[in-house]
Amino acid sequence: MLTAKFDASNLEGSATDEQFTLKGEYFAPTAGYSGALAITGKPDGEGLSGDAIWDVYELPFKAKRAD
């Protein structure tokens, strides 16, 4: 089991060597409401890449390790 904290939201999911998934409810202060958040990603070089879907919005992402 994989868990993550995103602002005040707790996300749960799973991970393998090739992919991870996280799901949970997320409150977006700028939108003013909560919606289901689903994140899927995979290792990409020295970082991660994938897609996040919140409510009706799809958000592709690419992340690198913080310095």
Steps between C-alpha positions, in 0.01 A plus 500: 500500500616851413381812684565868432394828655404777256420819691238384753394199288614143553541290187533121490614266227760251393841488334713261299842550345329630184196703614318656793138599560351729764132586561310714744282804551674837451373846596627766257495837678506698175199308364325498838386137491612138539527240228644155446872507421666207320871504421688245290869528432823321423874556538636723223877538502583667832139607564138400454240559230133418469146631513280637773124525461315729741125534460470550120854631442789293364844625599808339344808547717877459500682529832868502591670430829534812713853627553 
